[in-house]
Amino acid sequence: MVNPWEDIGRLLIVGGIFLLVAGLAIFMLGRSGMTWHLPGDIFINKGNFSIFFPLATCILISIVLTIILNTIGRR
């Protein structure tokens, strides 16, 4: 009989490692001064108020993750 707590523990460990790697990658990209904006990203700057919503970037990341996860899930 499989203990469900072991499965949950493994899932949390893998998720934590993924978040750590993603966080380090984002941190290093920010430190390098690398900024990238796609043409569909929304940036509003009015006086001392500014907002940035990366719409096109979110769509692109969603498409890439969908392709990757569908490829992995078809095993």
Phi and psi restraints in degrees (value plus and minus 20) as a CYANA .aco file:
   2 VAL   PHI    -105.7   -65.7
   2 VAL   PSI     112.4   152.4
   3 ASN   PHI    -101.1   -61.1
   3 ASN   PSI      99.9   139.9
   4 PRO   PHI     -84.1   -44.1
   4 PRO   PSI     -44.4    -4.4
   5 TRP   PHI     -87.3   -47.3
   5 TRP   PSI     -50.6   -10.6
   6 GLU   PHI     -86.9   -46.9
   6 GLU   PSI     -61.5   -21.5
   7 ASP   PHI     -84.1   -44.1
   7 ASP   PSI     -62.6   -22.6
   8 ILE   PHI     -84.7   -44.7
   8 ILE   PSI     -61.3   -21.3
   9 GLY   PHI     -81.9   -41.9
   9 GLY   PSI     -64.2   -24.2
  10 ARG   PHI     -82.8   -42.8
  10 ARG   PSI     -62.7   -22.7
  11 LEU   PHI     -81.1   -41.1
  11 LEU   PSI     -63.5   -23.5
  12 LEU   PHI     -85.8   -45.8
  12 LEU   PSI     -58.0   -18.0
  13 ILE   PHI     -86.1   -46.1
  13 ILE   PSI     -66.8   -26.8
  14 VAL   PHI     -84.1   -44.1
  14 VAL   PSI     -62.6   -22.6
  15 GLY   PHI     -82.6   -42.6
  15 GLY   PSI     -60.2   -20.2
  16 GLY   PHI     -85.2   -45.2
  16 GLY   PSI     -61.1   -21.1
  17 ILE   PHI     -84.5   -44.5
  17 ILE   PSI     -62.2   -22.2
  18 PHE   PHI     -81.3   -41.3
  18 PHE   PSI     -65.5   -25.5
  19 LEU   PHI     -84.1   -44.1
  19 LEU   PSI     -57.4   -17.4
  20 LEU   PHI     -83.6   -43.6
  20 LEU   PSI     -66.7   -26.7
  21 VAL   PHI     -84.6   -44.6
  21 VAL   PSI     -63.9   -23.9
  22 ALA   PHI     -83.9   -43.9
  22 ALA   PSI     -61.7   -21.7
  23 GLY   PHI     -83.9   -43.9
  23 GLY   PSI     -62.4   -22.4
  24 LEU   PHI     -84.7   -44.7
  24 LEU   PSI     -60.0   -20.0
  25 ALA   PHI     -84.3   -44.3
  25 ALA   PSI     -63.7   -23.7
  26 ILE   PHI     -86.0   -46.0
  26 ILE   PSI     -61.0   -21.0
  27 PHE   PHI     -81.0   -41.0
  27 PHE   PSI     -65.5   -25.5
  28 MET   PHI     -87.6   -47.6
  28 MET   PSI     -57.6   -17.6
  29 LEU   PHI     -85.2   -45.2
  29 LEU   PSI     -58.5   -18.5
  30 GLY   PHI     -87.4   -47.4
  30 GLY   PSI     -57.8   -17.8
  31 ARG   PHI     -87.6   -47.6
  31 ARG   PSI     -52.5   -12.5
  32 SER   PHI     -97.1   -57.1
  32 SER   PSI     -26.8    13.2
  33 GLY   PHI      61.5   101.5
  33 GLY   PSI     -11.6    28.4
  34 MET   PHI     -97.2   -57.2
  34 MET   PSI      95.0   135.0
  35 THR   PHI    -142.4  -102.4
  35 THR   PSI     117.3   157.3
  36 TRP   PHI    -157.7  -117.7
  36 TRP   PSI     110.6   150.6
  37 HIS   PHI    -148.8  -108.8
  37 HIS   PSI     111.9   151.9
  38 LEU   PHI    -107.7   -67.7
  38 LEU   PSI     140.5   180.5
  39 PRO   PHI     -78.6   -38.6
  39 PRO   PSI     -44.4    -4.4
  40 GLY   PHI    -111.4   -71.4
  40 GLY   PSI     -17.6    22.4
  41 ASP   PHI     -94.5   -54.5
  41 ASP   PSI     123.2   163.2
  42 ILE   PHI    -123.6   -83.6
  42 ILE   PSI     106.1   146.1
  43 PHE   PHI    -152.9  -112.9
  43 PHE   PSI     101.1   141.1
  44 ILE   PHI    -140.2  -100.2
  44 ILE   PSI     108.4   148.4
  45 ASN   PHI    -151.9  -111.9
  45 ASN   PSI      89.9   129.9
  46 LYS   PHI    -148.4  -108.4
  46 LYS   PSI      85.0   125.0
  47 GLY   PHI      43.0    83.0
  47 GLY   PSI    -141.2  -101.2
  48 ASN   PHI    -116.9   -76.9
  48 ASN   PSI      -4.0    36.0
  49 PHE   PHI    -135.8   -95.8
  49 PHE   PSI     109.2   149.2
  50 SER   PHI    -161.3  -121.3
  50 SER   PSI     125.9   165.9
  51 ILE   PHI    -160.5  -120.5
  51 ILE   PSI     120.0   160.0
  52 PHE   PHI    -149.0  -109.0
  52 PHE   PSI     103.8   143.8
  53 PHE   PHI    -145.0  -105.0
  53 PHE   PSI      90.1   130.1
  54 PRO   PHI    -101.7   -61.7
  54 PRO   PSI      51.9    91.9
  55 LEU   PHI     -81.7   -41.7
  55 LEU   PSI     -72.9   -32.9
  56 ALA   PHI     -84.7   -44.7
  56 ALA   PSI     -57.4   -17.4
  57 THR   PHI     -84.9   -44.9
  57 THR   PSI     -61.6   -21.6
  58 CYS   PHI     -82.5   -42.5
  58 CYS   PSI     -61.8   -21.8
  59 ILE   PHI     -84.6   -44.6
  59 ILE   PSI     -63.4   -23.4
  60 LEU   PHI     -83.6   -43.6
  60 LEU   PSI     -64.5   -24.5
  61 ILE   PHI     -83.8   -43.8
  61 ILE   PSI     -58.8   -18.8
  62 SER   PHI     -82.4   -42.4
  62 SER   PSI     -63.0   -23.0
  63 ILE   PHI     -85.0   -45.0
  63 ILE   PSI     -65.2   -25.2
  64 VAL   PHI     -83.3   -43.3
  64 VAL   PSI     -65.6   -25.6
  65 LEU   PHI     -85.1   -45.1
  65 LEU   PSI     -56.0   -16.0
  66 THR   PHI     -82.9   -42.9
  66 THR   PSI     -64.6   -24.6
  67 ILE   PHI     -83.5   -43.5
  67 ILE   PSI     -64.8   -24.8
  68 ILE   PHI     -84.2   -44.2
  68 ILE   PSI     -67.8   -27.8
  69 LEU   PHI     -88.4   -48.4
  69 LEU   PSI     -54.5   -14.5
  70 ASN   PHI     -88.2   -48.2
  70 ASN   PSI     -55.9   -15.9
  71 THR   PHI     -87.3   -47.3
  71 THR   PSI     -63.1   -23.1
  72 ILE   PHI     -89.7   -49.7
  72 ILE   PSI     -58.3   -18.3
  73 GLY   PHI     -93.0   -53.0
  73 GLY   PSI     -32.3     7.7
  74 ARG   PHI    -109.4   -69.4
  74 ARG   PSI     -11.6    28.4
